Amino acid sequence: MLMAHPAVLKDLVEQYETLRALHAEDGTAEARQRMNDVAYTLCVSTGTRDIDAALIAARHRLPGARVEDDSLLTA
């Protein structure tokens, strides 16, 4: 599987978090579509099938990430 460059992953994570913070899922059709596009791109870039797993995988590939750190997982 091809691996996305960490800079690309960082940008995608930041975009998704910004859209989520702005409640894009409840916004205009364009905002919802942008959020869906970023989520899809994150999933493809990380080889995952859902956004939560994609965010975890992307964050683990960023510089300074500790692979043994599971603090991003929810119980």
Secondary structure as UniProt FT lines:
FT   HELIX           6..21
FT   TURN            22..23
FT   HELIX           24..26
FT   HELIX           29..46
FT   HELIX           51..61
FT   TURN            63..64
FT   TURN            67..68
FT   TURN            71..72
//
